[in-house]
């Protein structure tokens, strides 16, 4: 282990394991030419979460909830960049009331477009996914739309859902799911792609696909066991059980549970509070920490420790010192 770490002074890069390749492409200036030590070659790792350049921006906690311009390409998805002291927080609001926020071809297209835009937005610090439809976070796929698809269309459609959910999970900034209503099937899968989940006590969550004699197609069978453990995940999937907020908190599916308020946005308000806690911290350090955690959870401990060492080395140079000064003065 010591030899492996010694060969990685501030480097982060590619690993090959039976054709599986990790490309941890960090900020171009931060991680140019970085690679994992050759002694780690052959170990299994997951897909890298960084594919775009990110530049840290200053920010700080604030009690205000200012909204700026709203991307209205489609009403089904509203992208809001918060202003003033909340600058750096982006809210993705799903607004497909007539379909209970189910994933249609159009909504998938809009989510994919939004994620692509956020990858290249250098000012994004934290992203919150919420619903703008009272009582609903998101249902699964649009079954009415799917019923009209030919058998040759269903496979690519499900693959696209899986790809978009993975793209959301792979964004390098903290992702928070604010669950203020039903999150069933694909809705829970979308929440599982986020780093942190908060929910109202009245929310309902579950992977219920076995009731339809199918299984989840958007990575639910893989992410749920990683979130709450294999045995309990199997129990919930086999039974298609639905949990409320308190039950979800008890099993570790969510981090916080709140009593719902009159506005119906208790989880969203808690998500905003959490996002404000993240703003004063070193932005690149937060992203490197997310990379180290996500990748480390997919490998054995020895490899994970080497990954952490390589990531840690990135935050000891002049960029880290400059970033710390900027945060203290903000």
For each residue, the residues with C-beta under 8 A, 3 or more apart:
1: 4 5 302 305 306
2: 5 6
3: 6 7 39
4: 1 7 8 37 39 40 306
5: 1 2 8 37 305 306 309 310
6: 2 3 9
7: 3 4 37 38 39
8: 4 5 11 12 36 37 306 309 310 313
9: 6 313
10: 34 310 313 314 316 317
11: 8 33 34 35 36 37 310 313
12: 8 24 26 31 34 35 36 310 311 313 314
13: 23 24 33 34 35 36
14: 21 22 23 24 35 36
15: 21 22 36 40 41 43 45
16: 19 20 21 41 42
17: 20 41 42 43 44 45
18: 44
19: 16
20: 16 17 44 45
21: 14 15 16
22: 14 15 36 45 46 47 48 295
23: 13 14 48 51
24: 12 13 14 31 34 36 48 49 50 291 295
25: 31 48 50 51 52
26: 12 30 31 34 50 54 287 288 291 314
27: 30 31 53 54 55 284
28: 31 32 53
29: 32 53 319
30: 26 27 284 314 319
31: 12 24 25 26 27 28 34 50 314
32: 28 29
33: 11 13
34: 10 11 12 13 24 26 31 310 314
35: 11 12 13 14
36: 8 11 12 13 14 15 22 24 40 41 306 307 310
37: 4 5 7 8 11 40 306 310
38: 7 41
39: 3 4 7
40: 4 15 36 37 43 303 306
41: 15 16 17 36 38
42: 16 17
43: 15 17 40 299 300 303
44: 17 18 20 298 299
45: 15 17 20 22 295 298 299 303
46: 22 294 295 298
47: 22 166 170
48: 22 23 24 25 51 170 291 295
49: 24 169 170 171 172 290 291 294 295
50: 24 25 26 31 54 172 287 291
51: 23 25 48 119 170
52: 25 119 120 172
53: 27 28 29 122
54: 26 27 50 122 124 172 173 283 284 287
55: 27 122
56: 282 283 284 323 326
57: 87 88 122 123 125 283
58: 326 327 330
59: 85 86 87 88 125 279 280 283 330
60: 85 279 280 330
61: 85 276 277 279 280
62: 84 85 86 276
63: 85
64: 84 85 86
65: 82 86 272
66: 82 83 84 86
67: 70 80 82 83
68: 80 81 82 83
69: 81
70: 67 78 79 80
71: 78 79 80 114
72: 75 78
73: 77 110 113
74: 77 106 107 110
75: 72 78 95
76: 94 95 96 104 106 107 110
77: 73 74 92 93 94 95 107 110 111 114
78: 70 71 72 75 91 92 93 95 132
79: 70 71 90 91 92 93 114 117
80: 67 68 70 71 90 91 93
81: 68 69 87 89 90 123
82: 65 66 67 68 86 87 88 89 90 91
83: 66 67 68 86 87
84: 62 64 66 87
85: 59 60 61 62 63 64
86: 59 62 64 65 66 82 83 89 272 275 276 279
87: 57 59 81 82 83 84 123
88: 57 59 82 123 124 125 126 279 283
89: 81 82 86 125 126 127 128 272 275 276 279
90: 79 80 81 82 118 121 124 126 127 128
91: 78 79 80 82 127 128 130
92: 77 78 79 111 114 127 128 129 130
93: 77 78 79 80 130 131 132
94: 76 77 101 107 129 130 131 132 133 137 138
95: 75 76 77 78 101 131 132 133
96: 76 99 100 101 102 104 107 133
97: 100 101 133 136
98:
99: 96 102 104 139 142 144
100: 96 97 133 136 138 139 182
101: 94 95 96 97 107 131 133 136 137 138 139 187
102: 96 99 107 138 139 140 141 142 143 186
103: 107 108 138 140 141 142 161 186
104: 76 96 99 107 108 142 145
105: 108 109 145 157
106: 74 76 109 110
107: 74 76 77 94 96 101 102 103 104 110 111
108: 103 104 105 111 112 157 160 161 164
109: 105 106 112 113
110: 73 74 76 77 106 107 113 114
111: 77 92 107 108 114 115 164 168
112: 108 109 115 116 160 163 164 167
113: 73 109 110 116 117
114: 71 77 79 92 110 111 117 118
115: 111 112 118 119 164 167 168 171
116: 112 113 119 120
117: 79 113 114 120 121
118: 90 114 115 121 124 127 171
119: 51 52 115 116 171
120: 52 116 117
121: 90 117 118 124
122: 53 54 55 57
123: 57 81 87 88
124: 54 88 90 118 121 127 173
125: 57 59 88 89 173 174 275 278 279 283 286
126: 88 89 90 173 174 175 176 275 278 279
127: 89 90 91 92 118 124 171 173 174 175 176
128: 89 90 91 92 176 177 178 268 271 272 275
129: 92 94 168 175 176 177 178 190 191 194
130: 91 92 93 94 137 177 178 180 265 267 268 271
131: 93 94 95 101 136 137 138 178 180 181
132: 78 93 94 95
133: 94 95 96 97 100 101 136 181
134: 180 181 264
135: 180 181 182 264
136: 97 100 101 131 133 139 181 182
137: 94 101 130 131 177 178 179 180 181 182 183 187 191 203
138: 94 100 101 102 103 131 182 183 186 187 190
139: 99 100 101 102 136 182 184 185 186 187
140: 102 103 143 184 185 186 187 209
141: 102 103 145 146 157 158 161 185 186 217
142: 99 102 103 104 145 146
143: 102 140 146 147
144: 99 147 148
145: 104 105 141 142 148 149
146: 141 142 143 149 154 157
147: 143 144
148: 144 145
149: 145 146 153 154 157
150: 153 154
151: 154 155
152: 155 156
153: 149 150 156 157
154: 146 149 150 151 157 158
155: 151 152 158 159
156: 152 153 159 160
157: 105 108 141 146 149 153 154 160 161
158: 141 154 155 161 162 217 218
159: 155 156 162 163
160: 108 112 156 157 163 164
161: 103 108 141 157 158 164 165 186 217 218
162: 158 159 165 166 217 218 219
163: 112 159 160 166 167
164: 108 111 112 115 160 161 167 168
165: 161 162 168 169 189 190 193 218 219
166: 47 162 163 169 170 193 219
167: 112 115 163 164 170 171
168: 111 115 129 164 165 171 175 190 193 194
169: 49 165 166 175 193 194
170: 47 48 49 51 166 167
171: 49 115 118 119 127 167 168 175
172: 49 50 52 54 287 290 291
173: 54 124 125 126 127 283 286 287 290
174: 125 126 127 195 196 275 278 286 290
175: 126 127 129 168 169 171 193 194 195 196
176: 126 127 128 129 194 195 196 197 198 271 274 275
177: 128 129 130 137 183 190 191 194 196 197 198 271
178: 128 129 130 131 137 198 199 265 267 268 270 271
179: 137 183 191 197 198 199 200 203 205 245 254 267
180: 130 131 134 135 137 199 200 203 260 264 265 266 267 268
181: 131 133 134 135 136 137 200 202 203 204 264
182: 100 135 136 137 138 139 187 203 204 205
183: 137 138 177 179 187 188 190 191 199 203 204 205
184: 139 140 187 188 204 205 206 207 208 242
185: 139 140 141 188 189 206 207 208 209 216 220
186: 102 103 138 139 140 141 161 189 190 216 218 220
187: 101 137 138 139 140 182 183 184 190 191 205
188: 183 184 185 191 192 205 206 207 220 224
189: 165 185 186 192 193 207 216 218 219 220 223
190: 129 138 165 168 177 183 186 187 193 194 218
191: 129 137 177 179 183 187 188 194 197 205
192: 188 189 197 219 220 223 224 227
193: 165 166 168 169 175 189 190 219 223
194: 129 168 169 175 176 177 190 191 197
195: 174 175 176 290
196: 174 175 176 177 255 271 274
197: 176 177 179 191 192 194 253 254 255
198: 176 177 178 179 254 255 256 257 258 267 270 271 274
199: 178 179 180 183 203 205 245 248 249 254 256 257 258 267
200: 179 180 181 203 245 257 258 259 260 264 266 267
201: 244 245 246 257 258 259 260
202: 181 244 245 260
203: 137 179 180 181 182 183 199 200 244 245 248 267
204: 181 182 183 184 242 243 244
205: 179 182 183 184 187 188 191 199 242 243 244 245 248 253 254
206: 184 185 188 236 240 241 242 243
207: 184 185 188 189 210 216 220 221 224 236 237 240
208: 184 185 211 212 240 242
209: 140 185 212 214 215 216 217 220 240
210: 207 213 214 215 237 238 239 240
211: 208 240
212: 208 209
213: 210
214: 209 210 217
215: 209 210 220 221 237
216: 185 186 189 207 209 219 220 221 237
217: 141 158 161 162 209 214
218: 158 161 162 165 186 189 190
219: 162 165 166 189 192 193 216 222 223
220: 185 186 188 189 192 207 209 215 216 223 224 237
221: 207 215 216 224 225 233 237
222: 219 225 226
223: 189 192 193 219 220 226 227
224: 188 192 207 220 221 227 228 233 236 237
225: 221 222 228 229 230 233 234
226: 222 223 297
227: 192 223 224 233 252 253
228: 224 225 232 233 236 251 252 253
229: 225 232 233 252
230: 225 233 234
231: 234 235
232: 228 229 235 236 251
233: 221 224 225 227 228 229 230 236 237
234: 225 230 231 237 238
235: 231 232 238 239 241
236: 206 207 224 228 232 233 239 240 241 243
237: 207 210 215 216 220 221 224 233 234 240
238: 210 234 235
239: 210 235 236
240: 206 207 208 209 210 211 236 237
241: 206 235 236
242: 184 204 205 206 208
243: 204 205 206 236 247 248 251 253
244: 201 202 203 204 205 247 248
245: 179 199 200 201 202 203 205 248 249 254 257 258
246: 201 249 250 257
247: 243 244 250 251
248: 199 203 205 243 244 245 251 253 254 257
249: 199 245 246 252 253 254 255 256 257
250: 246 247
251: 228 232 243 247 248
252: 227 228 229 249
253: 197 205 227 228 243 248 249
254: 179 197 198 199 205 245 248 249 257
255: 196 197 198 249
256: 198 199 249 267 270 274
257: 198 199 200 201 245 246 248 249 254
258: 198 199 200 201 245 261 266 267 269 270
259: 200 201 266
260: 180 200 201 202 264 266
261: 258 264 265 266 269
262:
263: 266
264: 134 135 180 181 200 260 261
265: 130 178 180 261 268 269
266: 180 200 258 259 260 261 263 269 270
267: 130 178 179 180 198 199 200 203 256 258 270 271
268: 128 130 178 180 265 271 272
269: 258 261 265 266 272 273
270: 178 198 256 258 266 267 273 274
271: 128 130 176 177 178 196 198 267 268 274 275
272: 65 86 89 128 268 269 275 276
273: 269 270 276 277
274: 176 196 198 256 270 271 277 278
275: 86 89 125 126 128 174 176 271 272 278 279
276: 61 62 86 89 272 273 279
277: 61 273 274 280
278: 125 126 174 274 275 281 286
279: 59 60 61 86 88 89 125 126 275 276
280: 59 60 61 277 327 330
281: 278 285 286 327
282: 56 285 286 315 320 323 324 327
283: 54 56 57 59 88 125 173 286 287 323
284: 27 30 54 56 287 288 314 315 319 320 323
285: 281 282 288 289 315 320 323
286: 125 173 174 278 281 282 283 289 290
287: 26 50 54 172 173 283 284 290 291
288: 26 284 285 291 292 311 314 315
289: 285 286 292 293 311
290: 49 172 173 174 195 286 287 293 294
291: 24 26 48 49 50 172 287 288 294 295 311
292: 288 289 295 296 304 307 308 311 312
293: 289 290 296 297
294: 46 49 290 291 297 298
295: 22 24 45 46 48 49 291 292 298 299 304 307
296: 292 293 299 303 304 305 307 308
297: 226 293 294 304
298: 44 45 46 294 295
299: 43 44 45 295 296 303 304 307
300: 43 303 304
301: 304 305
302: 1 305 306
303: 40 43 45 296 299 300 306 307
304: 292 295 296 297 299 300 301 307 308
305: 1 5 296 301 302 308 309
306: 1 4 5 8 36 37 40 302 303 309 310
307: 36 292 295 296 299 303 304 310 311
308: 292 296 304 305 311 312
309: 5 8 305 306 312 313
310: 5 8 10 11 12 34 36 37 306 307 313 314
311: 12 288 289 291 292 307 308 314 315
312: 292 308 309 315 316
313: 8 9 10 11 12 309 310 316
314: 10 12 26 30 31 34 284 288 310 311 317 320
315: 282 284 285 288 311 312 320
316: 10 312 313 320
317: 10 314 320 321
318: 321 322
319: 29 30 284 322 323
320: 282 284 285 314 315 316 317 323 324
321: 317 318 324 325
322: 318 319 325 326
323: 56 282 283 284 285 319 320 326 327
324: 282 320 321 327 328
325: 321 322 328 329
326: 56 58 322 323 329 330
327: 58 280 281 282 323 324 330
328: 324 325
329: 325 326
330: 58 59 60 280 326 327
